Amino acid sequence: MSDTPGGGKSGASVPVGAGHRARLRQRLAEGGPDALLDHELVEYLLALAIPRRDTKPLAKQLIARFGGFGALLTADWRELAQVDGLSETSIAALKIAQASALRLLKSEIAERPLLSSWQALLDYLRADMAHLSVERVRVLHLNAQLRLIRDDHMADGTIDEAAIYAREVVKRAVALGSTGLILVHNHPSGSPEPSRQDIAVTRQIADATKPIGVTLHDHIIIGAQGHSSMRSMGLI
């Protein structure tokens, strides 16, 4: 048998860019997560799903199209499916990376009082919601020890609004035996500043939950530009 140009025997199949990927692996092994640039992380993820293709151009295209690494990982499956060159297997590789990151961040808040794990909570919420293209409302239900008992995804809305109703929050709190709540929603515009509607709804829910002994601890708004806390702003 004669050698192929790739250095193996004829009939052997050498993945495109195998040497480059080996160098990426070595940098990752020696330098840890910060050793790779954002597009290199995406490039390597895609290479696991598309081993016989140079995935660097596609990785750069994806980051540019979606506006960054975080926005890419949180992009909707249907949005990703519209990109030429992304198969279901490739999309699954990206979404598995997102799911793994969120699972890790959520584990930091699962077993500790949330009010004493505030930064870990914000890190989790930002990773999950900061880059969403639609508004999403969640209610975090807490027990008497201020630990998370349920993370309820209440609604998704249009690009700039999602409905949340006090009666639904109260009903759910009673069913779960919650003693405290934290409201969370995102602003796809990127700005975390509360709107007049945000403030009005927050006060309605605070008034509705107080008679049943449930405390509304905060309403957090997440945006690509940061976050805001209505408690810290004196709005609750």
Secondary structure as GFF3:
##gff-version 3
##sequence-region A 1 236
A	DSSP	alpha_helix	18	31	.	.	.	ID=ss1
A	DSSP	three_ten_helix	33	35	.	.	.	ID=ss2
A	DSSP	alpha_helix	38	49	.	.	.	ID=ss3
A	DSSP	alpha_helix	56	66	.	.	.	ID=ss4
A	DSSP	alpha_helix	69	73	.	.	.	ID=ss5
A	DSSP	alpha_helix	77	81	.	.	.	ID=ss6
A	DSSP	alpha_helix	88	110	.	.	.	ID=ss7
A	DSSP	three_ten_helix	114	116	.	.	.	ID=ss8
A	DSSP	alpha_helix	118	129	.	.	.	ID=ss9
A	DSSP	beta_strand	136	142	.	.	.	ID=ss10
A	DSSP	beta_strand	148	156	.	.	.	ID=ss11
A	DSSP	alpha_helix	166	176	.	.	.	ID=ss12
A	DSSP	beta_strand	180	186	.	.	.	ID=ss13
A	DSSP	alpha_helix	196	209	.	.	.	ID=ss14
A	DSSP	three_ten_helix	210	212	.	.	.	ID=ss15
A	DSSP	beta_strand	215	223	.	.	.	ID=ss16
A	DSSP	beta_strand	226	229	.	.	.	ID=ss17
###
